[in-house]
Structure formats: C-alpha cells, structure tokens
Amino acid sequence: MFLKPVLALAALSLTAAIDLPKKGEPAITEQTQRSGGVIDPDQAKLKFDHADLKFEVLPVTQELRGLATLTFTAKAPLTRLVIDLDKNIAPSAISIDGKPIPGADFTDPDGRLTIKLPKAVAAGDQVVATITYGGQPHVAVKAPWDDGMVWAKTPDGRTWFATTAEGYGCDLFWPCLDFPTGEPENVTLHITVPKGLKAPSNGKLIGVDTLPDGRTTWNWSVRQPNTYGIALNVGPYEEISGVYKSRFGNEIPMFYWYLPGEEAKAKALFAEFAPTLDFFESEVGPYPFGDEKLGVVETPHKGMEHQTINAYGNEYAKAPEGFDWLFQHEFAHEYFGNQLTAANWDDYWLHEGYGTYMQPYYGLWREGSARYATMLDDERNKIANLRPLISGRIRTEEEVYEIAKGGPGQDIYYKGSWMLHTLRNLIGDTAFRDVTRLAVYGRLDPKPGNFSLRFGSTSEYEGFVKQVTGKDYGWFFDVYLRKAALPELVETRDGSSLTLAWKAPNGLPFPMPVEVQIDGKVERLAMTGGKDIIAVAPGAHVVVDPASRILKRSTALEEYNAWKTAPGKPKY
C-alpha cells in the first residue's frame, strides 16, 4: 500500500533539498504534550478491543505514514469518537465500519481527533475506525527525558531510528487513547522499512514480508500493551537469541538486537538476561510475557521499558555491582509498569519506586548485604523531599515527573525505593514478597496462564499490606507518600538512659520500631506512640538504626547537598 508514495519521495530526494525537522520540531500542542489526567467523557465510553497499526518509516524525509484500524466497544451510547493524535501527523482519510466519511466529519485542530459517527452506536456494539495519517512527527530533543522521534545514524552512516512516548504519550505517532487505562486488548503492527534495515518491536514476530523493491514489512502481535509501551525501532540490526527454561516449567524466548560490530559486547549483555530473569522469577514471580518474549533492542537514546522490547542505550557501561543497571531497571518495568500499571499517573511510584529498588535488591540477591547497602546509599543521596510522592488527584505524567509542574520528580525513583526498603524491614521478607505478588498479579500463587495484566493504585497497595500483615500501616504511607519531609528521629541521652522520639511532618503519628546497638548488642525498640526509652550505661557506645533500615531525615545529607550546590564552591 505504501509503494507509490515511496517512489515519489525517492524522486523528490534527487531533485530538491528536503526540509528536515530539527530537535524539538515540529512543535506540539499542549494537548499532545499531555498524557493521562482526567479522562475525556467521550473517551471514557470506549473499550479498546484491537488496534491494527501499519507504519512506513521514511528516513529520507523523516516521515511516518500510517494506517490504523481501531476497534472499540461502546460502554455507553456513542455519537462520536474522540481519539488522541498529534496534528503534525493529522489524518487525510477516515472510514467508519469500512465506509469512508466526508472530511467535514472529522477534525484534529489541537491533537485531539474528533470523528462524527454516521449513526449512533448503542452500548455493547462495536465500531471500527480506519484512519490514514502521516507527516513529519515531533523530534525529541533529548530522549527519553522528553519524547518523540529519534533519527540517528550508525557509526557506518546507516539509519538508526527509535520512538519514545512515556511523557507525551502514544499520540505522538499513532492514534490512541492517551491515558494509562486506554490500553487496547491486542495490537498487531506492520512496520515497513527500507532495504537492509530491521524493525524489532513488541510481542511475537508473525513474519517478515519482502516487497519487490527490497523493502521489508515486519509483522508483530502483542497483547494488552501499555499505551506508551508500543515502540518503533529501525536499524541494520544483528540478533542474538536463546531460550530461558523457567522455574515455572515454561520456556521463554530471549532476543537482543544490536548494531553491527558489537558482537562481543552484545554477547556479554545477553549473558545477563537469564540470571536477571531467574532473580525476578524467584523474588517476584513468573515473567508476565513468557508467551511472547524477553526482548531488548539497542537504541540511539538511553532506554525505556517498551513492553517486550526494552530500549537499551547504556553503551555497555561497566559498574562495580557487576551488572548493567539500565538493562535491569528497564526489565524491572516488565513487572512494575507493564504487568502492573498505575491506573493514574499520581501513583507513578509503583512503577519507578519498585523499578529502582530492584537494582539494590538484585545486588543483595547476587552478592549479599554489603553490595545492597552500597547501592542503597547511592540512591539515598539523590532524594530531594521537595514534594509528596502522591497528591490524591488524577494527574498527567508530566505533573508527576516534572518538578516545574508541581511533581515530586526523581523522588518517585529514589524515595520510592527507600520507602520499599523501609517497608520490607518493617514487615519482613515473606510479607513483603506477598504484598509485591498481590500488587503485580492480584494473587499469591501466580503461575503462567493464571493471571492477567492489571491496573493498580496506592490505595489498593495499602490494602494489600493490611491484608498480608493483619495490621493497618496507614501511618507509614501517610508520612512517606503524602508528606514531602522525612520523619526525624530525635535522640536524647540523659545519664543512664536514651530516649528516642519520632518527629513526623505535621505531628502525624509514626510508631516506627527502631534498632539500637549498645556496645555491639542490638535491641529493637517498639516505639509505641512514637517514643521509647532504653537504659544505657555511662560511656557505652550507641549506634541508632545501625543497619540503616529506616528512611529518615539526615542533617548531614542536607548540609552536604547545601555545600555541594553553594555558589563559588571549588570544583575538584
């Protein structure tokens, strides 16, 4: 279907200069930049059954051409469809249930495509929209910290292309419902690329079609992909593959697509796939996409948790912990982000807090407590405590991720991780594992085939903690999630006694037990009511919280960060 336009473009490239967009161009509207938030009433009426997405990637003109066939079931009577699609790739033609509609019946002025239906659709009935669209989509400035297309060249000058969409949303390159619960139940992708290039993408490879002029179309099928998890990746890739024999009895195909000339480095990274899988299956549960694949592709940007096709751009960096943190972090999101998806971006910490905690937790699993403590200490130094992790409101992705827009920013990673570290020490390993499994799978006995992808929330997570422990830990989450400031542990030593008292933000209750080491012997104080006293002999050496099990205020860190950012400080 794309053959004639490509031939025309090839002719154009020989006769005229092509105006290519710069980074950050073409500009996008506020609507397109918005992902998530309060759901449009018309979109709330839609159940997204299936998306069949045909793409052609045109590197010469940095264009995408698409044909999207979207199937919805009406949850309430419909007279129009409202779909998110960047106006830079606005539709040129639309059909409803196979019949073309006039151009006057659809508009896309600000990146929200509104389609007037030829007739009303009753609740429970299906409607199929076929949308032809294309153009030069928005180019990212510095992906993945912002989103869009990434047009690059391999060291030998060939096309290397990728998409990212977590912050601004799926509507940057395909017509979608741009909010977390807008996931289609199934997506098929057909990605046509120039001769000599490959297009690894989400889910299972159905097949590769070779066109008469040498172009190829890569056909994929993926179930219930995260809306920002759909990804296009194009390059002259080479491939490593293998099979992981799961502790749950199934076999999981593994693939890594990498640039030519990197075989030794690629094999070293691929060797990390199986032990990483083993860790997650041991400590969390069965890999959620074992019937599709574990997929990783080298990208011209840092990385992203695209479902079953994680983007990797860490340049094979080595680290003291002996594993690639970026690969491990993005893979963690297959569990925390793709299997368990926050229904509201306000609960973003469920993705990033867990995704970040999995690196020191893996260090503990591999090497023990020293590695765990070292990695956690590095994370602790990055906590800012500027705003609460959650607001209790429905928020967009950027309203959480961007400090300038009122969000907690990077604290969803590092403070979220340390909160989970504190929770695990509070309730114990077994309870923590059970809570995590309930959050990820909705059940304590997950096995391949007995669970579905699910949406979660902070309130549900708190309920799981109560269910597993039999105790109400609302005080814990009220302080760590709903307040920006950390609890402070006040120590008062008077003669032969030591008094410890928690000072929580706004005077909130905080009965967090505390370990105290006195001359090498460790005792645990219950801190009922947020306060406790212990006898201490004069001259005894005392260390409070000797294993750093609790996320709490540190004046030393505050002073260090103030010194580090002070104007005129010498650079060493």
Rosetta blueprint (number, residue, H / E / L):
1 M L
2 F L
3 L H
4 K H
5 P H
6 V H
7 L H
8 A H
9 L H
10 A H
11 A H
12 L H
13 S H
14 L H
15 T H
16 A L
17 A L
18 I L
19 D L
20 L L
21 P L
22 K L
23 K L
24 G L
25 E L
26 P L
27 A L
28 I L
29 T L
30 E H
31 Q H
32 T H
33 Q H
34 R L
35 S L
36 G E
37 G L
38 V L
39 I L
40 D L
41 P L
42 D L
43 Q H
44 A H
45 K H
46 L E
47 K E
48 F E
49 D E
50 H E
51 A E
52 D E
53 L E
54 K E
55 F E
56 E E
57 V E
58 L E
59 P L
60 V L
61 T L
62 Q L
63 E E
64 L E
65 R E
66 G E
67 L E
68 A E
69 T E
70 L E
71 T E
72 F E
73 T E
74 A E
75 K L
76 A L
77 P L
78 L E
79 T E
80 R E
81 L E
82 V E
83 I E
84 D E
85 L L
86 D L
87 K H
88 N H
89 I H
90 A L
91 P E
92 S E
93 A E
94 I E
95 S E
96 I E
97 D L
98 G L
99 K E
100 P E
101 I L
102 P L
103 G H
104 A H
105 D H
106 F E
107 T E
108 D L
109 P L
110 D L
111 G L
112 R E
113 L E
114 T E
115 I E
116 K E
117 L E
118 P E
119 K E
120 A E
121 V E
122 A L
123 A L
124 G L
125 D L
126 Q E
127 V E
128 V E
129 A E
130 T E
131 I E
132 T E
133 Y E
134 G E
135 G E
136 Q L
137 P L
138 H L
139 V E
140 A L
141 V L
142 K L
143 A L
144 P L
145 W L
146 D L
147 D L
148 G E
149 M E
150 V E
151 W E
152 A E
153 K E
154 T L
155 P L
156 D L
157 G L
158 R L
159 T E
160 W E
161 F E
162 A E
163 T E
164 T E
165 A L
166 E L
167 G L
168 Y L
169 G L
170 C H
171 D H
172 L H
173 F L
174 W L
175 P L
176 C E
177 L L
178 D L
179 F L
180 P H
181 T H
182 G H
183 E L
184 P L
185 E L
186 N E
187 V E
188 T E
189 L E
190 H E
191 I E
192 T E
193 V E
194 P L
195 K L
196 G L
197 L L
198 K E
199 A L
200 P L
201 S L
202 N L
203 G L
204 K E
205 L E
206 I E
207 G E
208 V E
209 D E
210 T E
211 L L
212 P L
213 D L
214 G L
215 R L
216 T E
217 T E
218 W E
219 N E
220 W E
221 S E
222 V E
223 R E
224 Q L
225 P L
226 N L
227 T H
228 Y H
229 G H
230 I L
231 A L
232 L L
233 N E
234 V E
235 G E
236 P L
237 Y L
238 E E
239 E E
240 I E
241 S E
242 G E
243 V E
244 Y E
245 K E
246 S L
247 R L
248 F L
249 G L
250 N L
251 E E
252 I E
253 P E
254 M E
255 F E
256 Y E
257 W E
258 Y E
259 L L
260 P L
261 G L
262 E L
263 E H
264 A H
265 K H
266 A H
267 K H
268 A H
269 L H
270 F H
271 A L
272 E L
273 F H
274 A H
275 P H
276 T H
277 L H
278 D H
279 F H
280 F H
281 E H
282 S H
283 E H
284 V L
285 G L
286 P L
287 Y L
288 P L
289 F L
290 G L
291 D L
292 E L
293 K L
294 L E
295 G E
296 V E
297 V E
298 E E
299 T L
300 P L
301 H L
302 K L
303 G E
304 M E
305 E L
306 H L
307 Q L
308 T L
309 I L
310 N E
311 A E
312 Y E
313 G L
314 N L
315 E L
316 Y L
317 A L
318 K L
319 A L
320 P L
321 E L
322 G L
323 F L
324 D L
325 W H
326 L H
327 F H
328 Q H
329 H H
330 E H
331 F H
332 A H
333 H L
334 E L
335 Y L
336 F E
337 G L
338 N L
339 Q L
340 L E
341 T E
342 A E
343 A L
344 N L
345 W H
346 D H
347 D H
348 Y L
349 W H
350 L H
351 H H
352 E H
353 G H
354 Y H
355 G H
356 T H
357 Y H
358 M H
359 Q H
360 P H
361 Y H
362 Y H
363 G H
364 L H
365 W H
366 R H
367 E H
368 G L
369 S H
370 A H
371 R H
372 Y H
373 A H
374 T H
375 M H
376 L H
377 D H
378 D H
379 E H
380 R H
381 N L
382 K L
383 I L
384 A L
385 N L
386 L L
387 R L
388 P L
389 L L
390 I L
391 S L
392 G L
393 R L
394 I L
395 R L
396 T E
397 E H
398 E H
399 E H
400 V H
401 Y H
402 E L
403 I H
404 A H
405 K H
406 G L
407 G L
408 P L
409 G L
410 Q L
411 D H
412 I H
413 Y H
414 Y H
415 K H
416 G H
417 S H
418 W H
419 M H
420 L H
421 H H
422 T H
423 L H
424 R H
425 N H
426 L H
427 I H
428 G L
429 D H
430 T H
431 A H
432 F H
433 R H
434 D H
435 V H
436 T H
437 R H
438 L H
439 A H
440 V H
441 Y H
442 G L
443 R L
444 L L
445 D L
446 P L
447 K L
448 P L
449 G L
450 N L
451 F L
452 S L
453 L L
454 R E
455 F E
456 G E
457 S L
458 T H
459 S H
460 E H
461 Y H
462 E H
463 G H
464 F H
465 V H
466 K H
467 Q H
468 V H
469 T H
470 G L
471 K L
472 D L
473 Y L
474 G H
475 W H
476 F H
477 F H
478 D H
479 V H
480 Y H
481 L L
482 R L
483 K L
484 A L
485 A L
486 L L
487 P L
488 E E
489 L E
490 V E
491 E E
492 T E
493 R E
494 D E
495 G L
496 S L
497 S E
498 L E
499 T E
500 L E
501 A E
502 W E
503 K E
504 A L
505 P H
506 N H
507 G H
508 L L
509 P L
510 F L
511 P L
512 M L
513 P L
514 V E
515 E E
516 V E
517 Q E
518 I E
519 D L
520 G L
521 K E
522 V E
523 E E
524 R E
525 L E
526 A L
527 M L
528 T H
529 G H
530 G H
531 K E
532 D E
533 I E
534 I E
535 A E
536 V L
537 A L
538 P L
539 G L
540 A L
541 H L
542 V E
543 V E
544 V E
545 D L
546 P L
547 A L
548 S L
549 R L
550 I L
551 L L
552 K L
553 R L
554 S L
555 T H
556 A H
557 L H
558 E H
559 E H
560 Y H
561 N H
562 A H
563 W H
564 K H
565 T L
566 A L
567 P L
568 G L
569 K L
570 P L
571 K L
572 Y L
